Amino acid sequence: MTKNIAIVCGSYHKNEIELMLELATDQAAKEGLNVSEVVWVPGAMEVPLALNRIIQKDQSGSNTIVGAACLGIIEKGQTQHGLAMGQAVLKSIIDFQLSWNKPIGLGIIGPGAEPEHIEPRLEPHARAAISAISSML
């Protein structure tokens, strides 16, 4: 049986997230998972809504999704906005996992990422997000 997953990608840092998506797709193949859906959203704040839509569509019988991953970057800004947003997004993702009983791999760098933190974290975060799904199935 094919184990389909979805990946939600924040487009605010499109070049970096495209690389993360490529790495996540590679990791999925290594772990016997199939990326059956990729959804691009403006940023991290829209990730929970996209996840909810994917799971609702899945429950209608159109596609069997066993889990999902989120890829994005929340940079450190001059205010606490990124931190507050990051906490809200993370709480939503945890709540969704518990209510749907489906693993969601977190590949969001930050909140509070400085520019020099981003590049070295792209591959480990992308691969870990997929491995988290695989280990919880």
Summary of the structure (lengths in Angstrom):
residues: 137
radius of gyration: 14.0
end to end distance: 13.2
largest distance: 48.0
contacts: 462
relative contact order: 0.22
helix: 55%
strand: 26%
